[in-house]
Amino acid sequence: MTEPKTVCWCDYCGGELYEGSFCYRLEGRCICPDCLICYARERFQTALEQVR
């Protein structure tokens, strides 16, 4: 059995991303699906405002 080939790493958590897996390419960065929500919260934190 062949080990999965690491192709790149998530720029947010540093986790390995294997050939055939999925990632988000955002602003030149590679973000794994597990990190998308945390990345978006951090990236758009300044856009958060109270509803009035």
mmCIF file of the N, C-alpha and C atoms, coordinates in Angstrom:
data_MODEL
# 
_entry.id   MODEL 
# 
loop_
_atom_site.group_PDB 
_atom_site.id 
_atom_site.type_symbol 
_atom_site.label_atom_id 
_atom_site.label_alt_id 
_atom_site.label_comp_id 
_atom_site.label_asym_id 
_atom_site.label_entity_id 
_atom_site.label_seq_id 
_atom_site.pdbx_PDB_ins_code 
_atom_site.Cartn_x 
_atom_site.Cartn_y 
_atom_site.Cartn_z 
_atom_site.occupancy 
_atom_site.B_iso_or_equiv 
_atom_site.pdbx_formal_charge 
_atom_site.auth_seq_id 
_atom_site.auth_comp_id 
_atom_site.auth_asym_id 
_atom_site.auth_atom_id 
_atom_site.pdbx_PDB_model_num 
ATOM 1   N N  . MET A 1 1  ? 0.839   -1.183 0.000  1.00 0.00 ? 1  MET A N  1 
ATOM 2   C CA . MET A 1 1  ? 0.000   0.000  0.000  1.00 0.00 ? 1  MET A CA 1 
ATOM 3   C C  . MET A 1 1  ? 0.883   1.245  0.000  1.00 0.00 ? 1  MET A C  1 
ATOM 4   N N  . THR A 1 2  ? 0.512   2.251  -0.785 1.00 0.00 ? 2  THR A N  1 
ATOM 5   C CA . THR A 1 2  ? 1.302   3.464  -0.936 1.00 0.00 ? 2  THR A CA 1 
ATOM 6   C C  . THR A 1 2  ? 0.855   4.534  0.050  1.00 0.00 ? 2  THR A C  1 
ATOM 7   N N  . GLU A 1 3  ? 1.823   5.200  0.663  1.00 0.00 ? 3  GLU A N  1 
ATOM 8   C CA . GLU A 1 3  ? 1.528   6.312  1.566  1.00 0.00 ? 3  GLU A CA 1 
ATOM 9   C C  . GLU A 1 3  ? 1.021   7.501  0.743  1.00 0.00 ? 3  GLU A C  1 
ATOM 10  N N  . PRO A 1 4  ? 0.063   8.278  1.275  1.00 0.00 ? 4  PRO A N  1 
ATOM 11  C CA . PRO A 1 4  ? -0.379  9.467  0.532  1.00 0.00 ? 4  PRO A CA 1 
ATOM 12  C C  . PRO A 1 4  ? 0.764   10.466 0.404  1.00 0.00 ? 4  PRO A C  1 
ATOM 13  N N  . LYS A 1 5  ? 0.833   11.127 -0.731 1.00 0.00 ? 5  LYS A N  1 
ATOM 14  C CA . LYS A 1 5  ? 1.903   12.079 -1.014 1.00 0.00 ? 5  LYS A CA 1 
ATOM 15  C C  . LYS A 1 5  ? 1.517   13.465 -0.510 1.00 0.00 ? 5  LYS A C  1 
ATOM 16  N N  . THR A 1 6  ? 2.338   14.028 0.384  1.00 0.00 ? 6  THR A N  1 
ATOM 17  C CA . THR A 1 6  ? 2.119   15.394 0.846  1.00 0.00 ? 6  THR A CA 1 
ATOM 18  C C  . THR A 1 6  ? 2.480   16.348 -0.283 1.00 0.00 ? 6  THR A C  1 
ATOM 19  N N  . VAL A 1 7  ? 1.532   17.216 -0.634 1.00 0.00 ? 7  VAL A N  1 
ATOM 20  C CA . VAL A 1 7  ? 1.743   18.150 -1.737 1.00 0.00 ? 7  VAL A CA 1 
ATOM 21  C C  . VAL A 1 7  ? 2.056   19.544 -1.206 1.00 0.00 ? 7  VAL A C  1 
ATOM 22  N N  . CYS A 1 8  ? 1.368   19.953 -0.139 1.00 0.00 ? 8  CYS A N  1 
ATOM 23  C CA . CYS A 1 8  ? 1.601   21.259 0.459  1.00 0.00 ? 8  CYS A CA 1 
ATOM 24  C C  . CYS A 1 8  ? 1.090   21.249 1.892  1.00 0.00 ? 8  CYS A C  1 
ATOM 25  N N  . TRP A 1 9  ? 1.180   22.376 2.547  1.00 0.00 ? 9  TRP A N  1 
ATOM 26  C CA . TRP A 1 9  ? 0.746   22.499 3.933  1.00 0.00 ? 9  TRP A CA 1 
ATOM 27  C C  . TRP A 1 9  ? -0.205  23.672 4.072  1.00 0.00 ? 9  TRP A C  1 
ATOM 28  N N  . CYS A 1 10 ? -1.113  23.580 5.010  1.00 0.00 ? 10 CYS A N  1 
ATOM 29  C CA . CYS A 1 10 ? -2.033  24.676 5.287  1.00 0.00 ? 10 CYS A CA 1 
ATOM 30  C C  . CYS A 1 10 ? -1.232  25.845 5.865  1.00 0.00 ? 10 CYS A C  1 
ATOM 31  N N  . ASP A 1 11 ? -1.419  27.018 5.308  1.00 0.00 ? 11 ASP A N  1 
ATOM 32  C CA . ASP A 1 11 ? -0.709  28.208 5.785  1.00 0.00 ? 11 ASP A CA 1 
ATOM 33  C C  . ASP A 1 11 ? -1.272  28.728 7.094  1.00 0.00 ? 11 ASP A C  1 
ATOM 34  N N  . TYR A 1 12 ? -2.385  28.181 7.548  1.00 0.00 ? 12 TYR A N  1 
ATOM 35  C CA . TYR A 1 12 ? -2.985  28.625 8.808  1.00 0.00 ? 12 TYR A CA 1 
ATOM 36  C C  . TYR A 1 12 ? -2.566  27.714 9.964  1.00 0.00 ? 12 TYR A C  1 
ATOM 37  N N  . CYS A 1 13 ? -2.721  26.399 9.793  1.00 0.00 ? 13 CYS A N  1 
ATOM 38  C CA . CYS A 1 13 ? -2.418  25.462 10.887 1.00 0.00 ? 13 CYS A CA 1 
ATOM 39  C C  . CYS A 1 13 ? -1.142  24.667 10.669 1.00 0.00 ? 13 CYS A C  1 
ATOM 40  N N  . GLY A 1 14 ? -0.624  24.668 9.447  1.00 0.00 ? 14 GLY A N  1 
ATOM 41  C CA . GLY A 1 14 ? 0.582   23.904 9.153  1.00 0.00 ? 14 GLY A CA 1 
ATOM 42  C C  . GLY A 1 14 ? 0.334   22.442 8.854  1.00 0.00 ? 14 GLY A C  1 
ATOM 43  N N  . GLY A 1 15 ? -0.942  22.032 8.806  1.00 0.00 ? 15 GLY A N  1 
ATOM 44  C CA . GLY A 1 15 ? -1.282  20.636 8.528  1.00 0.00 ? 15 GLY A CA 1 
ATOM 45  C C  . GLY A 1 15 ? -0.943  20.237 7.104  1.00 0.00 ? 15 GLY A C  1 
ATOM 46  N N  . GLU A 1 16 ? -0.610  18.965 6.942  1.00 0.00 ? 16 GLU A N  1 
ATOM 47  C CA . GLU A 1 16 ? -0.275  18.444 5.620  1.00 0.00 ? 16 GLU A CA 1 
ATOM 48  C C  . GLU A 1 16 ? -1.522  18.303 4.756  1.00 0.00 ? 16 GLU A C  1 
ATOM 49  N N  . LEU A 1 17 ? -1.362  18.631 3.491  1.00 0.00 ? 17 LEU A N  1 
ATOM 50  C CA . LEU A 1 17 ? -2.424  18.443 2.507  1.00 0.00 ? 17 LEU A CA 1 
ATOM 51  C C  . LEU A 1 17 ? -1.899  17.463 1.470  1.00 0.00 ? 17 LEU A C  1 
ATOM 52  N N  . TYR A 1 18 ? -2.670  16.420 1.245  1.00 0.00 ? 18 TYR A N  1 
ATOM 53  C CA . TYR A 1 18 ? -2.232  15.317 0.407  1.00 0.00 ? 18 TYR A CA 1 
ATOM 54  C C  . TYR A 1 18 ? -2.765  15.436 -1.004 1.00 0.00 ? 18 TYR A C  1 
ATOM 55  N N  . GLU A 1 19 ? -2.077  14.796 -1.916 1.00 0.00 ? 19 GLU A N  1 
ATOM 56  C CA . GLU A 1 19 ? -2.499  14.740 -3.302 1.00 0.00 ? 19 GLU A CA 1 
ATOM 57  C C  . GLU A 1 19 ? -3.937  14.232 -3.372 1.00 0.00 ? 19 GLU A C  1 
ATOM 58  N N  . GLY A 1 20 ? -4.804  14.957 -4.065 1.00 0.00 ? 20 GLY A N  1 
ATOM 59  C CA . GLY A 1 20 ? -6.208  14.581 -4.201 1.00 0.00 ? 20 GLY A CA 1 
ATOM 60  C C  . GLY A 1 20 ? -7.115  15.194 -3.146 1.00 0.00 ? 20 GLY A C  1 
ATOM 61  N N  . SER A 1 21 ? -6.537  15.805 -2.102 1.00 0.00 ? 21 SER A N  1 
ATOM 62  C CA . SER A 1 21 ? -7.373  16.453 -1.086 1.00 0.00 ? 21 SER A CA 1 
ATOM 63  C C  . SER A 1 21 ? -7.756  17.853 -1.571 1.00 0.00 ? 21 SER A C  1 
ATOM 64  N N  . PHE A 1 22 ? -8.518  18.575 -0.772 1.00 0.00 ? 22 PHE A N  1 
ATOM 65  C CA . PHE A 1 22 ? -8.998  19.899 -1.158 1.00 0.00 ? 22 PHE A CA 1 
ATOM 66  C C  . PHE A 1 22 ? -8.455  20.963 -0.225 1.00 0.00 ? 22 PHE A C  1 
ATOM 67  N N  . CYS A 1 23 ? -8.291  22.166 -0.770 1.00 0.00 ? 23 CYS A N  1 
ATOM 68  C CA . CYS A 1 23 ? -7.910  23.323 0.029  1.00 0.00 ? 23 CYS A CA 1 
ATOM 69  C C  . CYS A 1 23 ? -8.498  24.563 -0.634 1.00 0.00 ? 23 CYS A C  1 
ATOM 70  N N  . TYR A 1 24 ? -8.538  25.644 0.122  1.00 0.00 ? 24 TYR A N  1 
ATOM 71  C CA . TYR A 1 24 ? -8.965  26.940 -0.408 1.00 0.00 ? 24 TYR A CA 1 
ATOM 72  C C  . TYR A 1 24 ? -7.719  27.745 -0.723 1.00 0.00 ? 24 TYR A C  1 
ATOM 73  N N  . ARG A 1 25 ? -7.651  28.340 -1.909 1.00 0.00 ? 25 ARG A N  1 
ATOM 74  C CA . ARG A 1 25 ? -6.557  29.238 -2.278 1.00 0.00 ? 25 ARG A CA 1 
ATOM 75  C C  . ARG A 1 25 ? -7.092  30.655 -2.111 1.00 0.00 ? 25 ARG A C  1 
ATOM 76  N N  . LEU A 1 26 ? -6.661  31.301 -1.058 1.00 0.00 ? 26 LEU A N  1 
ATOM 77  C CA . LEU A 1 26 ? -7.159  32.631 -0.714 1.00 0.00 ? 26 LEU A CA 1 
ATOM 78  C C  . LEU A 1 26 ? -6.001  33.585 -0.513 1.00 0.00 ? 26 LEU A C  1 
ATOM 79  N N  . GLU A 1 27 ? -5.997  34.654 -1.275 1.00 0.00 ? 27 GLU A N  1 
ATOM 80  C CA . GLU A 1 27 ? -4.971  35.689 -1.143 1.00 0.00 ? 27 GLU A CA 1 
ATOM 81  C C  . GLU A 1 27 ? -3.565  35.098 -1.210 1.00 0.00 ? 27 GLU A C  1 
ATOM 82  N N  . GLY A 1 28 ? -3.395  34.124 -2.082 1.00 0.00 ? 28 GLY A N  1 
ATOM 83  C CA . GLY A 1 28 ? -2.096  33.500 -2.258 1.00 0.00 ? 28 GLY A CA 1 
ATOM 84  C C  . GLY A 1 28 ? -1.723  32.493 -1.181 1.00 0.00 ? 28 GLY A C  1 
ATOM 85  N N  . ARG A 1 29 ? -2.654  32.188 -0.297 1.00 0.00 ? 29 ARG A N  1 
ATOM 86  C CA . ARG A 1 29 ? -2.408  31.242 0.777  1.00 0.00 ? 29 ARG A CA 1 
ATOM 87  C C  . ARG A 1 29 ? -3.219  29.979 0.547  1.00 0.00 ? 29 ARG A C  1 
ATOM 88  N N  . CYS A 1 30 ? -2.749  28.880 1.104  1.00 0.00 ? 30 CYS A N  1 
ATOM 89  C CA . CYS A 1 30 ? -3.425  27.590 1.026  1.00 0.00 ? 30 CYS A CA 1 
ATOM 90  C C  . CYS A 1 30 ? -4.056  27.328 2.388  1.00 0.00 ? 30 CYS A C  1 
ATOM 91  N N  . ILE A 1 31 ? -5.383  27.251 2.439  1.00 0.00 ? 31 ILE A N  1 
ATOM 92  C CA . ILE A 1 31 ? -6.110  27.078 3.704  1.00 0.00 ? 31 ILE A CA 1 
ATOM 93  C C  . ILE A 1 31 ? -6.909  25.774 3.635  1.00 0.00 ? 31 ILE A C  1 
ATOM 94  N N  . CYS A 1 32 ? -6.698  24.888 4.626  1.00 0.00 ? 32 CYS A N  1 
ATOM 95  C CA . CYS A 1 32 ? -7.435  23.619 4.637  1.00 0.00 ? 32 CYS A CA 1 
ATOM 96  C C  . CYS A 1 32 ? -8.892  23.877 5.043  1.00 0.00 ? 32 CYS A C  1 
ATOM 97  N N  . PRO A 1 33 ? -9.807  22.988 4.654  1.00 0.00 ? 33 PRO A N  1 
ATOM 98  C CA . PRO A 1 33 ? -11.224 23.176 4.984  1.00 0.00 ? 33 PRO A CA 1 
ATOM 99  C C  . PRO A 1 33 ? -11.488 23.321 6.488  1.00 0.00 ? 33 PRO A C  1 
ATOM 100 N N  . ASP A 1 34 ? -10.713 22.631 7.315  1.00 0.00 ? 34 ASP A N  1 
ATOM 101 C CA . ASP A 1 34 ? -10.911 22.725 8.767  1.00 0.00 ? 34 ASP A CA 1 
ATOM 102 C C  . ASP A 1 34 ? -10.585 24.110 9.318  1.00 0.00 ? 34 ASP A C  1 
ATOM 103 N N  . CYS A 1 35 ? -9.740  24.857 8.637  1.00 0.00 ? 35 CYS A N  1 
ATOM 104 C CA . CYS A 1 35 ? -9.312  26.173 9.124  1.00 0.00 ? 35 CYS A CA 1 
ATOM 105 C C  . CYS A 1 35 ? -10.091 27.336 8.526  1.00 0.00 ? 35 CYS A C  1 
ATOM 106 N N  . LEU A 1 36 ? -10.966 27.068 7.565  1.00 0.00 ? 36 LEU A N  1 
ATOM 107 C CA . LEU A 1 36 ? -11.629 28.156 6.846  1.00 0.00 ? 36 LEU A CA 1 
ATOM 108 C C  . LEU A 1 36 ? -12.376 29.108 7.766  1.00 0.00 ? 36 LEU A C  1 
ATOM 109 N N  . ILE A 1 37 ? -13.154 28.615 8.703  1.00 0.00 ? 37 ILE A N  1 
ATOM 110 C CA . ILE A 1 37 ? -13.943 29.490 9.574  1.00 0.00 ? 37 ILE A CA 1 
ATOM 111 C C  . ILE A 1 37 ? -13.036 30.353 10.450 1.00 0.00 ? 37 ILE A C  1 
ATOM 112 N N  . CYS A 1 38 ? -12.010 29.757 11.036 1.00 0.00 ? 38 CYS A N  1 
ATOM 113 C CA . CYS A 1 38 ? -11.081 30.528 11.883 1.00 0.00 ? 38 CYS A CA 1 
ATOM 114 C C  . CYS A 1 38 ? -10.347 31.576 11.055 1.00 0.00 ? 38 CYS A C  1 
ATOM 115 N N  . TYR A 1 39 ? -9.918  31.198 9.859  1.00 0.00 ? 39 TYR A N  1 
ATOM 116 C CA . TYR A 1 39 ? -9.231  32.126 8.966  1.00 0.00 ? 39 TYR A CA 1 
ATOM 117 C C  . TYR A 1 39 ? -10.144 33.307 8.607  1.00 0.00 ? 39 TYR A C  1 
ATOM 118 N N  . ALA A 1 40 ? -11.398 33.002 8.258  1.00 0.00 ? 40 ALA A N  1 
ATOM 119 C CA . ALA A 1 40 ? -12.345 34.054 7.877  1.00 0.00 ? 40 ALA A CA 1 
ATOM 120 C C  . ALA A 1 40 ? -12.636 34.980 9.051  1.00 0.00 ? 40 ALA A C  1 
ATOM 121 N N  . ARG A 1 41 ? -12.811 34.418 10.250 1.00 0.00 ? 41 ARG A N  1 
ATOM 122 C CA . ARG A 1 41 ? -13.049 35.268 11.422 1.00 0.00 ? 41 ARG A CA 1 
ATOM 123 C C  . ARG A 1 41 ? -11.883 36.220 11.664 1.00 0.00 ? 41 ARG A C  1 
ATOM 124 N N  . GLU A 1 42 ? -10.682 35.712 11.549 1.00 0.00 ? 42 GLU A N  1 
ATOM 125 C CA . GLU A 1 42 ? -9.494  36.550 11.749 1.00 0.00 ? 42 GLU A CA 1 
ATOM 126 C C  . GLU A 1 42 ? -9.365  37.593 10.642 1.00 0.00 ? 42 GLU A C  1 
ATOM 127 N N  . ARG A 1 43 ? -9.553  37.163 9.405  1.00 0.00 ? 43 ARG A N  1 
ATOM 128 C CA . ARG A 1 43 ? -9.374  38.040 8.244  1.00 0.00 ? 43 ARG A CA 1 
ATOM 129 C C  . ARG A 1 43 ? -10.399 39.171 8.215  1.00 0.00 ? 43 ARG A C  1 
ATOM 130 N N  . PHE A 1 44 ? -11.643 38.873 8.599  1.00 0.00 ? 44 PHE A N  1 
ATOM 131 C CA . PHE A 1 44 ? -12.719 39.853 8.505  1.00 0.00 ? 44 PHE A CA 1 
ATOM 132 C C  . PHE A 1 44 ? -13.126 40.429 9.857  1.00 0.00 ? 44 PHE A C  1 
ATOM 133 N N  . GLN A 1 45 ? -12.292 40.287 10.842 1.00 0.00 ? 45 GLN A N  1 
ATOM 134 C CA . GLN A 1 45 ? -12.589 40.773 12.194 1.00 0.00 ? 45 GLN A CA 1 
ATOM 135 C C  . GLN A 1 45 ? -12.906 42.270 12.206 1.00 0.00 ? 45 GLN A C  1 
ATOM 136 N N  . THR A 1 46 ? -12.218 43.043 11.405 1.00 0.00 ? 46 THR A N  1 
ATOM 137 C CA . THR A 1 46 ? -12.450 44.492 11.400 1.00 0.00 ? 46 THR A CA 1 
ATOM 138 C C  . THR A 1 46 ? -13.783 44.862 10.769 1.00 0.00 ? 46 THR A C  1 
ATOM 139 N N  . ALA A 1 47 ? -14.412 43.938 10.044 1.00 0.00 ? 47 ALA A N  1 
ATOM 140 C CA . ALA A 1 47 ? -15.714 44.227 9.418  1.00 0.00 ? 47 ALA A CA 1 
ATOM 141 C C  . ALA A 1 47 ? -16.887 43.919 10.358 1.00 0.00 ? 47 ALA A C  1 
ATOM 142 N N  . LEU A 1 48 ? -16.593 43.333 11.516 1.00 0.00 ? 48 LEU A N  1 
ATOM 143 C CA . LEU A 1 48 ? -17.653 42.981 12.458 1.00 0.00 ? 48 LEU A CA 1 
ATOM 144 C C  . LEU A 1 48 ? -18.201 44.245 13.130 1.00 0.00 ? 48 LEU A C  1 
ATOM 145 N N  . GLU A 1 49 ? -19.508 44.367 13.121 1.00 0.00 ? 49 GLU A N  1 
ATOM 146 C CA . GLU A 1 49 ? -20.119 45.520 13.771 1.00 0.00 ? 49 GLU A CA 1 
ATOM 147 C C  . GLU A 1 49 ? -21.427 45.130 14.410 1.00 0.00 ? 49 GLU A C  1 
ATOM 148 N N  . GLN A 1 50 ? -21.833 45.900 15.381 1.00 0.00 ? 50 GLN A N  1 
ATOM 149 C CA . GLN A 1 50 ? -23.076 45.638 16.101 1.00 0.00 ? 50 GLN A CA 1 
ATOM 150 C C  . GLN A 1 50 ? -24.270 46.070 15.274 1.00 0.00 ? 50 GLN A C  1 
ATOM 151 N N  . VAL A 1 51 ? -25.303 45.237 15.258 1.00 0.00 ? 51 VAL A N  1 
ATOM 152 C CA . VAL A 1 51 ? -26.528 45.556 14.527 1.00 0.00 ? 51 VAL A CA 1 
ATOM 153 C C  . VAL A 1 51 ? -27.340 46.523 15.377 1.00 0.00 ? 51 VAL A C  1 
ATOM 154 N N  . ARG A 1 52 ? -27.799 47.600 14.766 1.00 0.00 ? 52 ARG A N  1 
ATOM 155 C CA . ARG A 1 52 ? -28.581 48.621 15.490 1.00 0.00 ? 52 ARG A CA 1 
ATOM 156 C C  . ARG A 1 52 ? -29.885 48.875 14.788 1.00 0.00 ? 52 ARG A C  1 
# 
